[in-house]
Amino acid sequence: MIRRDSLLVTLVQRVDRVPMPSSLPQRGKGRPQVYSDRLFLKALVIMLVRHLHWVHPLLSVLDEPTAEMHLMHALLTEAGRFPTRRTWERRLNALPHRLPAQVGCLGRSLVALNDPWATYGRAVAIDSTVLQANGGVWHKTHREQGVVPHTSTDTEAHWTKSGWHGWVYGWTLHMVTVVATVWIPVAADLTAANHADHEIALLLLPELPPEARFVLGDTAYTDPALHQHCAAAGRILITPCRGPYPHADDGVEVRRLFHKLRSLAIENFNAQFKSIFDGHAKCRPKA
């Protein structure tokens, strides 16, 4: 027999305590959902812990004749029913579109529970990090011709130019975290790498806890529409000024301080995220 408090069992059971958004993205026409999104979040936890990237390995692991997997199978059963392989594939592929709302809901709940701003300014840091796509790349000439050079090519990914890595074919993880002694992600989204950071920020900021008053970003978020959006919500967007260094205006020292706070929070968080979830390797965003 296994201990019921083994790491994997404990993590999967904790999903039952995760708050769910009151309103998720609208579904299209078709059959009503039989299984809850919470069930597929549990499966996602198993896939992350066991480093499983596709549905077939997930089902193979769940079929292992062990007490732990027998319990896992029970935790992934609802109303006496276990999803079929096709249902696993379809719902796990749809999960990324629902995760931004889920991350925002969980983040707001953790902020309310832990009160990370009790002794700190109510600031959040926003940034993006590039994830290299799995398989081969899809060059512009082939894309325009509609020619996919290899079956391993991720055709939903795209190109971007990173200041650190140069040209990268892949995806961008957009993240907002609390600036405090505890880094709590309060908004996130995964997009093809060619989306502008300031445009995705407009979609992330509504997920922030209402207490947040300062939004710290780099020069990619220096955008008039983003400044207006923050001002309308009672927030202040703080970003570095464009132009040659050194800057000599009156606000340079204040911006330097805020930039350091942003860097300590979001860049360290992104580094830990990539380390934990193998983000430095090529990634496959869909199951």
C-alpha positions in Angstrom: 0.0 0.0 0.0 1.1 3.6 -0.6 0.7 6.5 1.8 -2.2 8.7 0.9 0.0 11.7 1.5 2.5 10.8 -1.2 3.6 13.9 -3.2 1.6 13.2 -6.4 -1.6 12.1 -4.5 -1.4 15.2 -2.3 -0.9 17.6 -5.2 -3.8 16.1 -7.2 -6.1 16.2 -4.1 -5.2 19.8 -3.6 -6.8 20.7 -6.9 -10.1 20.1 -5.3 -9.4 23.1 -3.1 -8.4 25.4 -6.0 -11.0 28.2 -6.6 -12.5 28.1 -10.1 -13.5 31.2 -12.1 -17.2 32.0 -11.9 -17.3 32.6 -15.7 -15.1 30.8 -18.1 -14.8 31.5 -21.9 -18.0 30.6 -23.8 -18.0 27.3 -25.5 -19.2 26.9 -29.1 -22.0 24.7 -30.3 -21.9 21.0 -29.6 -22.6 18.5 -26.9 -22.6 19.8 -23.3 -19.6 19.1 -21.2 -19.8 15.9 -19.1 -16.6 16.4 -17.1 -15.5 19.5 -15.1 -12.4 21.5 -15.9 -11.1 20.6 -12.4 -10.7 17.0 -13.5 -8.4 18.0 -16.4 -6.4 20.3 -14.1 -5.7 17.2 -12.0 -4.5 15.4 -15.1 -2.3 18.4 -15.9 -0.7 18.1 -12.5 0.1 14.4 -13.1 1.6 15.2 -16.5 3.8 18.0 -15.1 5.1 15.9 -12.2 5.7 12.8 -14.3 7.0 14.8 -17.3 4.3 13.4 -19.7 3.8 15.5 -22.8 1.0 13.6 -24.6 -2.2 11.8 -23.7 -1.0 8.4 -24.6 1.8 8.3 -22.0 -0.6 9.7 -19.5 -3.1 6.9 -20.0 -0.3 4.4 -20.0 0.9 5.6 -16.6 -2.6 5.6 -15.2 -2.9 1.9 -16.3 0.1 0.9 -14.3 -0.9 -1.9 -11.8 0.1 0.1 -8.7 -1.8 1.3 -5.7 -0.9 4.9 -6.5 -2.2 4.8 -10.0 -5.3 3.0 -8.9 -6.0 5.9 -6.6 -5.1 8.4 -9.4 -7.7 6.6 -11.6 -10.3 7.1 -8.9 -9.4 10.8 -8.5 -9.9 11.2 -12.3 -13.3 9.7 -12.3 -16.5 11.7 -12.1 -20.0 10.3 -11.5 -18.6 6.8 -12.0 -17.3 7.7 -15.5 -13.7 7.9 -16.8 -13.0 10.0 -19.9 -12.1 8.3 -23.2 -8.9 8.9 -25.0 -10.5 11.3 -27.4 -12.1 13.3 -24.6 -8.7 13.6 -22.9 -7.1 14.9 -26.1 -9.9 17.3 -26.8 -10.3 18.8 -23.3 -6.5 19.0 -22.6 -6.0 20.8 -25.9 -8.7 23.3 -24.9 -7.3 23.8 -21.4 -4.7 26.5 -22.4 -7.5 28.8 -23.5 -9.1 28.6 -20.0 -5.9 28.8 -17.9 -5.6 32.6 -18.0 -8.9 33.0 -16.2 -7.9 30.2 -13.8 -4.5 31.7 -13.0 -6.2 35.1 -12.3 -8.8 33.5 -10.0 -6.2 31.5 -8.1 -3.9 34.5 -7.8 -6.5 36.8 -6.4 -7.5 34.2 -3.9 -3.8 33.7 -2.8 -3.4 37.5 -2.5 -6.5 37.7 -0.3 -5.3 34.8 1.8 -1.7 35.8 2.3 -1.9 39.6 2.1 1.6 40.0 0.5 1.2 43.8 0.4 0.6 44.2 4.1 4.1 45.9 4.5 4.9 46.6 0.9 3.6 48.9 -1.9 0.8 47.4 -3.8 2.8 46.8 -7.0 2.8 44.0 -9.7 5.5 43.3 -12.3 4.7 42.3 -15.9 7.0 40.7 -18.4 7.2 38.0 -21.1 9.6 35.2 -21.7 10.2 33.3 -25.0 9.8 29.5 -25.2 11.3 27.7 -28.1 8.9 25.6 -30.1 9.3 21.8 -30.3 10.3 20.3 -33.6 11.6 22.2 -36.7 11.1 25.8 -37.5 8.8 27.3 -40.2 10.6 29.9 -42.2 8.8 32.9 -43.7 9.2 31.7 -47.3 7.7 28.3 -46.5 4.9 29.8 -44.5 3.9 32.2 -47.3 3.9 29.2 -49.7 1.9 27.1 -47.3 4.6 24.5 -47.3 5.3 22.7 -44.0 8.9 21.3 -44.3 8.6 18.7 -41.6 5.8 16.9 -39.7 7.4 17.9 -36.4 7.0 21.6 -37.2 4.6 23.5 -34.8 2.6 25.5 -37.3 0.8 27.5 -34.6 4.1 29.0 -33.3 5.7 32.1 -34.8 8.9 34.1 -34.9 10.1 36.8 -32.6 13.5 38.6 -32.0 14.7 38.4 -28.4 17.3 40.8 -27.0 19.0 37.8 -25.3 18.5 34.9 -27.7 18.1 36.6 -31.2 15.5 35.2 -33.5 13.4 32.5 -31.9 10.6 30.4 -33.4 8.1 29.5 -30.7 5.8 30.9 -28.1 5.7 33.7 -25.5 4.6 33.3 -21.9 3.2 36.6 -20.6 3.2 36.8 -16.8 2.2 39.2 -14.0 3.4 38.6 -10.5 3.1 40.4 -7.2 6.1 42.5 -6.1 6.7 41.4 -2.5 8.6 38.8 -0.5 6.3 36.2 -2.0 6.0 36.0 -5.8 2.4 35.2 -6.6 1.4 35.0 -10.3 -1.9 36.9 -10.7 -2.3 36.8 -14.5 -0.8 34.8 -17.4 -1.2 33.8 -21.0 0.6 31.8 -23.6 0.6 33.2 -27.2 2.5 32.7 -30.4 5.8 34.6 -30.2 4.8 37.4 -32.7 2.3 39.1 -30.4 3.3 42.4 -29.0 3.8 42.5 -25.2 1.7 45.7 -24.7 -1.2 44.3 -26.6 -1.4 41.1 -24.5 -1.0 43.3 -21.3 -4.4 44.9 -22.1 -5.9 41.4 -21.8 -4.0 40.5 -18.6 -4.5 43.6 -16.5 -8.3 43.0 -15.9 -7.3 39.8 -14.0 -5.3 41.7 -11.4 -6.4 42.0 -7.8 -8.3 45.3 -7.2 -5.7 46.3 -4.6 -2.9 46.6 -7.1 -1.9 50.2 -7.8 1.4 50.1 -9.6 2.3 48.1 -12.7 6.0 47.8 -13.4 7.1 46.9 -16.9 10.1 47.3 -19.2 10.2 49.4 -22.4 8.0 46.9 -24.3 5.1 48.2 -22.2 5.7 51.9 -22.9 2.4 52.4 -24.8 -0.2 55.2 -24.7 -3.1 52.9 -24.7 -1.7 50.8 -21.8 -1.1 54.0 -19.8 -4.7 55.1 -20.4 -6.0 51.6 -19.4 -4.1 51.7 -16.2 -5.1 55.3 -15.4 -8.8 54.4 -16.0 -8.5 51.5 -13.5 -6.8 53.8 -10.9 -3.3 52.3 -11.5 0.0 53.8 -12.5 2.1 52.2 -15.2 5.8 52.7 -14.6 8.2 51.9 -17.4 11.8 53.0 -18.4 12.0 56.0 -20.8 13.1 55.4 -24.3 16.1 57.1 -25.7 19.9 57.0 -25.3 21.4 56.5 -21.8 22.2 58.0 -19.4 18.8 59.7 -18.7 19.0 63.0 -16.8 15.4 63.9 -16.1 14.0 64.4 -12.6 12.3 61.0 -12.4 15.3 58.8 -13.4 16.2 57.7 -9.9 12.7 56.8 -9.0 12.3 54.8 -12.3 15.6 53.1 -11.6 14.3 51.9 -8.2 11.1 50.6 -9.6 13.0 48.9 -12.4 15.1 47.0 -9.9 12.0 45.9 -8.0 10.5 44.7 -11.2 13.6 42.8 -12.2 14.0 41.1 -8.7 10.4 39.9 -8.9 9.4 38.9 -12.4 12.8 37.9 -13.9 13.7 35.7 -11.0 10.2 34.2 -11.1 10.5 33.5 -14.9 13.9 31.9 -14.3 12.5 29.6 -11.6 9.5 28.8 -13.8 11.7 27.7 -16.7 13.9 25.7 -14.4 11.0 23.8 -12.8 9.0 23.2 -16.0 12.0 22.6 -18.4 11.3 25.9 -20.1 14.8 26.2 -21.3 14.2 23.2 -23.6 11.9 23.1 -26.6 8.3 23.1 -25.5 5.0 21.6 -26.8 2.1 23.8 -25.5 -0.6 21.3 -26.5 -1.2 17.8 -25.2 
